[in-house]
Every structure is written in structure tokens, then in C-alpha cells.
Amino acid sequence: MTLVFEGLSDDYSNLLNEAREAMNKAYVPYSNFQVGAALLDDEGHVHAGCNVENAAYGPCNCAERTALFRAVADGKRPGQFLAIGVMGDTDGPIAPCGVCRQVMVELCAPDMPVVMGNLRGEWTIMTVKELLPGAFTPSSLEKGARK
């Protein structure tokens, strides 16, 4: 079943529907809270990710980071991503956690769209920079490297 996201472009609607498919693959035996992500790269490929839980909790991984890490493992490099869609069964459009936002700052362009949706067809779009203003970036390390 394809969800309809009224007013959203076909490309971003497709990205959210890919994220919904990834959501269904989540391994969430503890929280039962499924999240999916779909990352579009500069060659038109989609790298899917879902959240994966662990009984020790610390080793858990979010859907957004799974998609980003998968893309890197597939040979993509920082800045080669065009957009990411994130989907969850939430009251409003789901938003990435702080850790995922920090990873996006490292691997994605500041103006890259983050398309957030839910199973009711609600959506919103923000850029990576809007999601984490004042972010700690690789250039933040330059001052620390000075003698």
C-alpha cells in the first residue's frame, strides 16, 4: 500500500514510501517502535535503513544512521546525498534524534532536505542545518588542533 502525502512532490513522496517499507523491516523486540529511513544519493540510488535494537540498549542503531552508514559502506562519501526520508508511526511527522542529527551534519550538506513523515500522510521538511543549528562540525576541531 502506497501512502499519499498531499502537497508533497512525487520524489519526496516516493522517498517516504521507501522509508515506510524499510520501517517494516525494523528489529524492535523491546520498544515495538519501528522507524524507517530512505537516503537518496547523487546517482539516484536509495539506501534504506531501519532501527535495530539490542537487549543491552547501548548498541541500538536508529534508522537514519543505518541508512547513512549503509550508503558509506556502499561507497558513497559525505556530501553525495540529496535527501533523506524518515518515517514512523507517530502523532506528527517523526523527527530524527540528536545523535542522528549530528551524524547528518558530518555526512550531509547543510542544505540537504530531511523529509519527515508519519503513517497518516503528514509530513514536514527541514534542512540538516535547521535540525541542528550551531552544530559541532569537522571545522570545530581546527581550533582544538592549534598549539
SESEVO-430454 format. One record per residue (C-alpha): residue in three letters; x negated, y, z. Coordinates in nm, 3 decimals. Example, Ala and Ser with C-alpha at 12.3 -4.5 7.8 and 13.67 -1.06 7.14 Angstrom:
<tifis>
ALA;-1.230;-0.450;0.780
SER;-1.367;-0.106;0.714
</tifis>
This chain:
<tifis>
MET;0.000;0.000;0.000
THR;-0.140;0.337;-0.104
LEU;-0.075;0.627;0.129
VAL;0.037;0.960;-0.014
PHE;-0.139;1.274;0.109
GLU;0.080;1.556;-0.015
GLY;-0.112;1.857;-0.142
LEU;-0.449;1.677;-0.135
SER;-0.646;1.624;-0.457
ASP;-0.637;1.279;-0.614
ASP;-1.010;1.234;-0.549
TYR;-0.977;1.305;-0.177
SER;-0.655;1.101;-0.153
ASN;-0.838;0.807;-0.307
LEU;-1.123;0.856;-0.060
LEU;-0.881;0.846;0.235
ASN;-0.716;0.534;0.096
GLU;-1.058;0.369;0.064
ALA;-1.120;0.467;0.428
ARG;-0.786;0.308;0.521
GLU;-0.895;-0.016;0.355
ALA;-1.223;-0.006;0.548
MET;-1.027;0.063;0.868
ASN;-0.856;-0.273;0.830
LYS;-1.196;-0.445;0.850
ALA;-1.291;-0.289;1.185
TYR;-1.413;-0.517;1.463
VAL;-1.238;-0.373;1.769
PRO;-1.155;-0.651;2.019
TYR;-1.182;-0.415;2.319
SER;-1.017;-0.087;2.219
ASN;-0.799;-0.210;1.932
PHE;-0.866;0.136;1.783
GLN;-0.952;0.092;1.415
VAL;-1.133;0.364;1.221
GLY;-1.243;0.357;0.860
ALA;-1.469;0.580;0.654
ALA;-1.546;0.611;0.285
LEU;-1.853;0.806;0.175
LEU;-1.874;0.929;-0.185
ASP;-2.225;0.960;-0.327
ASP;-2.358;1.169;-0.615
GLU;-2.324;0.878;-0.860
GLY;-1.955;0.821;-0.783
HIS;-2.008;0.514;-0.563
VAL;-1.813;0.475;-0.240
HIS;-1.988;0.335;0.067
ALA;-1.730;0.201;0.313
GLY;-1.769;0.181;0.688
CYS;-1.564;0.069;0.984
ASN;-1.617;0.083;1.357
VAL;-1.780;-0.219;1.517
GLU;-1.752;-0.277;1.892
ASN;-1.965;-0.476;2.132
ALA;-1.896;-0.607;2.483
ALA;-2.193;-0.404;2.610
TYR;-2.028;-0.086;2.467
GLY;-2.359;0.096;2.401
PRO;-2.430;-0.094;2.079
CYS;-2.094;0.008;1.928
ASN;-2.103;0.194;1.598
CYS;-1.848;0.434;1.451
ALA;-1.706;0.405;1.100
GLU;-1.868;0.727;0.978
ARG;-2.216;0.621;1.087
THR;-2.163;0.273;0.945
ALA;-2.081;0.426;0.605
LEU;-2.376;0.666;0.619
PHE;-2.624;0.401;0.732
ARG;-2.493;0.161;0.469
ALA;-2.547;0.424;0.200
VAL;-2.904;0.483;0.318
ALA;-2.963;0.106;0.320
ASP;-2.828;0.104;-0.038
GLY;-3.100;0.352;-0.137
LYS;-2.925;0.688;-0.108
ARG;-3.111;0.979;0.050
PRO;-2.999;1.277;0.260
GLY;-2.814;1.531;0.050
GLN;-2.690;1.278;-0.208
PHE;-2.337;1.265;-0.064
LEU;-2.039;1.459;-0.198
ALA;-1.770;1.393;0.064
ILE;-1.664;1.155;0.338
GLY;-1.311;1.047;0.420
VAL;-1.222;0.930;0.770
MET;-0.901;0.750;0.862
GLY;-0.742;0.643;1.189
ASP;-0.404;0.569;1.343
THR;-0.387;0.895;1.537
ASP;-0.126;1.163;1.609
GLY;-0.306;1.415;1.388
PRO;-0.587;1.373;1.137
ILE;-0.873;1.189;1.306
ALA;-1.195;1.380;1.373
PRO;-1.549;1.239;1.393
CYS;-1.710;1.209;1.736
GLY;-2.005;1.426;1.833
VAL;-2.265;1.159;1.756
CYS;-2.126;1.112;1.405
ARG;-2.125;1.488;1.353
GLN;-2.493;1.501;1.448
VAL;-2.577;1.221;1.202
MET;-2.381;1.404;0.929
VAL;-2.586;1.717;0.996
GLU;-2.902;1.514;0.937
LEU;-2.789;1.327;0.624
CYS;-2.534;1.553;0.454
ALA;-2.532;1.903;0.310
PRO;-2.385;2.164;0.547
ASP;-2.106;2.242;0.299
MET;-2.012;1.877;0.237
PRO;-1.638;1.821;0.290
VAL;-1.522;1.589;0.567
VAL;-1.170;1.477;0.477
MET;-0.984;1.360;0.788
GLY;-0.653;1.178;0.774
ASN;-0.409;0.952;0.952
LEU;-0.162;0.680;0.859
ARG;0.124;0.932;0.839
GLY;-0.035;1.106;0.542
GLU;-0.152;1.407;0.741
TRP;-0.492;1.547;0.650
THR;-0.735;1.830;0.703
ILE;-1.073;1.919;0.556
MET;-1.369;2.082;0.725
THR;-1.732;2.107;0.622
VAL;-2.013;1.942;0.814
LYS;-2.126;2.286;0.932
GLU;-1.776;2.372;1.056
LEU;-1.763;2.046;1.252
LEU;-2.091;2.115;1.432
PRO;-2.181;2.483;1.443
GLY;-2.522;2.563;1.586
ALA;-2.637;2.207;1.519
PHE;-2.977;2.068;1.611
THR;-3.140;2.010;1.272
PRO;-3.477;1.886;1.146
SER;-3.587;2.253;1.126
SER;-3.518;2.278;1.501
LEU;-3.821;2.058;1.555
GLU;-4.054;2.308;1.385
LYS;-4.076;2.535;1.691
GLY;-4.146;2.236;1.913
ALA;-4.429;2.129;1.685
ARG;-4.616;2.458;1.730
LYS;-4.916;2.464;1.959
</tifis>
